[in-house]
């Protein structure tokens, strides 16, 4: 009886995990990827939600940027109200920039920390915020590997494992 219960538990977990992955794949279809900051030219796709000042996001970015030949990354920038006006300015700086890829790199590498910036504001940031709501964002970085339906919350070496990229 105990063995049957264990088997049923394992079956339930695998079924639930599979359903969850399918749900993620469907949610990803609704994301406005055309409004994301797109970096990289690789064949493996990754969707990332970051905050401009998040230390974990910055640590992850330093690793990801070394693999832009293998990755195409859709980045959604999410400012946090409690992190102040500078955090919001950095988000606008990235998404409203004429060169958002360069702006993303500058911000996540800390090149604009303690510098006065007065970015243009644009509607695009609202799409990023709506995307965060649609996936139920709780923390950053949030990584989604769309073709696998995998979600990795927080900066984690598992990300590179699931992307099949050696760090």
Secondary structure as a PSIPRED ss2 file (coil, helix, strand):
# PSIPRED VFORMAT (PSIPRED V4.0)

   1 X C   1.000  0.000  0.000
   2 X H   0.000  1.000  0.000
   3 X H   0.000  1.000  0.000
   4 X H   0.000  1.000  0.000
   5 X H   0.000  1.000  0.000
   6 X H   0.000  1.000  0.000
   7 X H   0.000  1.000  0.000
   8 X H   0.000  1.000  0.000
   9 X H   0.000  1.000  0.000
  10 X H   0.000  1.000  0.000
  11 X H   0.000  1.000  0.000
  12 X H   0.000  1.000  0.000
  13 X H   0.000  1.000  0.000
  14 X H   0.000  1.000  0.000
  15 X H   0.000  1.000  0.000
  16 X H   0.000  1.000  0.000
  17 X H   0.000  1.000  0.000
  18 X H   0.000  1.000  0.000
  19 X H   0.000  1.000  0.000
  20 X H   0.000  1.000  0.000
  21 X H   0.000  1.000  0.000
  22 X H   0.000  1.000  0.000
  23 X H   0.000  1.000  0.000
  24 X H   0.000  1.000  0.000
  25 X H   0.000  1.000  0.000
  26 X H   0.000  1.000  0.000
  27 X H   0.000  1.000  0.000
  28 X H   0.000  1.000  0.000
  29 X H   0.000  1.000  0.000
  30 X C   1.000  0.000  0.000
  31 X C   1.000  0.000  0.000
  32 X C   1.000  0.000  0.000
  33 X H   0.000  1.000  0.000
  34 X H   0.000  1.000  0.000
  35 X H   0.000  1.000  0.000
  36 X C   1.000  0.000  0.000
  37 X E   0.000  0.000  1.000
  38 X E   0.000  0.000  1.000
  39 X E   0.000  0.000  1.000
  40 X C   1.000  0.000  0.000
  41 X C   1.000  0.000  0.000
  42 X C   1.000  0.000  0.000
  43 X C   1.000  0.000  0.000
  44 X E   0.000  0.000  1.000
  45 X E   0.000  0.000  1.000
  46 X E   0.000  0.000  1.000
  47 X E   0.000  0.000  1.000
  48 X E   0.000  0.000  1.000
  49 X E   0.000  0.000  1.000
  50 X E   0.000  0.000  1.000
  51 X C   1.000  0.000  0.000
  52 X C   1.000  0.000  0.000
  53 X C   1.000  0.000  0.000
  54 X C   1.000  0.000  0.000
  55 X H   0.000  1.000  0.000
  56 X H   0.000  1.000  0.000
  57 X H   0.000  1.000  0.000
  58 X H   0.000  1.000  0.000
  59 X H   0.000  1.000  0.000
  60 X H   0.000  1.000  0.000
  61 X H   0.000  1.000  0.000
  62 X H   0.000  1.000  0.000
  63 X H   0.000  1.000  0.000
  64 X H   0.000  1.000  0.000
  65 X H   0.000  1.000  0.000
  66 X H   0.000  1.000  0.000
  67 X H   0.000  1.000  0.000
  68 X C   1.000  0.000  0.000
  69 X C   1.000  0.000  0.000
  70 X C   1.000  0.000  0.000
  71 X E   0.000  0.000  1.000
  72 X E   0.000  0.000  1.000
  73 X E   0.000  0.000  1.000
  74 X E   0.000  0.000  1.000
  75 X E   0.000  0.000  1.000
  76 X E   0.000  0.000  1.000
  77 X E   0.000  0.000  1.000
  78 X C   1.000  0.000  0.000
  79 X C   1.000  0.000  0.000
  80 X C   1.000  0.000  0.000
  81 X H   0.000  1.000  0.000
  82 X H   0.000  1.000  0.000
  83 X H   0.000  1.000  0.000
  84 X C   1.000  0.000  0.000
  85 X H   0.000  1.000  0.000
  86 X H   0.000  1.000  0.000
  87 X H   0.000  1.000  0.000
  88 X H   0.000  1.000  0.000
  89 X H   0.000  1.000  0.000
  90 X H   0.000  1.000  0.000
  91 X H   0.000  1.000  0.000
  92 X H   0.000  1.000  0.000
  93 X H   0.000  1.000  0.000
  94 X H   0.000  1.000  0.000
  95 X H   0.000  1.000  0.000
  96 X C   1.000  0.000  0.000
  97 X C   1.000  0.000  0.000
  98 X C   1.000  0.000  0.000
  99 X C   1.000  0.000  0.000
 100 X H   0.000  1.000  0.000
 101 X H   0.000  1.000  0.000
 102 X H   0.000  1.000  0.000
 103 X H   0.000  1.000  0.000
 104 X H   0.000  1.000  0.000
 105 X H   0.000  1.000  0.000
 106 X H   0.000  1.000  0.000
 107 X H   0.000  1.000  0.000
 108 X H   0.000  1.000  0.000
 109 X C   1.000  0.000  0.000
 110 X C   1.000  0.000  0.000
 111 X C   1.000  0.000  0.000
 112 X C   1.000  0.000  0.000
 113 X C   1.000  0.000  0.000
 114 X C   1.000  0.000  0.000
 115 X C   1.000  0.000  0.000
 116 X C   1.000  0.000  0.000
 117 X C   1.000  0.000  0.000
 118 X C   1.000  0.000  0.000
 119 X C   1.000  0.000  0.000
 120 X C   1.000  0.000  0.000
 121 X C   1.000  0.000  0.000
 122 X C   1.000  0.000  0.000
 123 X C   1.000  0.000  0.000
 124 X H   0.000  1.000  0.000
 125 X H   0.000  1.000  0.000
 126 X H   0.000  1.000  0.000
 127 X H   0.000  1.000  0.000
 128 X H   0.000  1.000  0.000
 129 X H   0.000  1.000  0.000
 130 X H   0.000  1.000  0.000
 131 X H   0.000  1.000  0.000
 132 X H   0.000  1.000  0.000
 133 X H   0.000  1.000  0.000
 134 X H   0.000  1.000  0.000
 135 X C   1.000  0.000  0.000
 136 X C   1.000  0.000  0.000
 137 X C   1.000  0.000  0.000
 138 X C   1.000  0.000  0.000
 139 X C   1.000  0.000  0.000
 140 X C   1.000  0.000  0.000
 141 X C   1.000  0.000  0.000
 142 X E   0.000  0.000  1.000
 143 X E   0.000  0.000  1.000
 144 X E   0.000  0.000  1.000
 145 X E   0.000  0.000  1.000
 146 X C   1.000  0.000  0.000
 147 X C   1.000  0.000  0.000
 148 X C   1.000  0.000  0.000
 149 X C   1.000  0.000  0.000
 150 X E   0.000  0.000  1.000
 151 X E   0.000  0.000  1.000
 152 X E   0.000  0.000  1.000
 153 X E   0.000  0.000  1.000
 154 X C   1.000  0.000  0.000
 155 X C   1.000  0.000  0.000
 156 X C   1.000  0.000  0.000
 157 X C   1.000  0.000  0.000
 158 X H   0.000  1.000  0.000
 159 X H   0.000  1.000  0.000
 160 X H   0.000  1.000  0.000
 161 X H   0.000  1.000  0.000
 162 X H   0.000  1.000  0.000
 163 X H   0.000  1.000  0.000
 164 X C   1.000  0.000  0.000
 165 X C   1.000  0.000  0.000
 166 X C   1.000  0.000  0.000
 167 X C   1.000  0.000  0.000
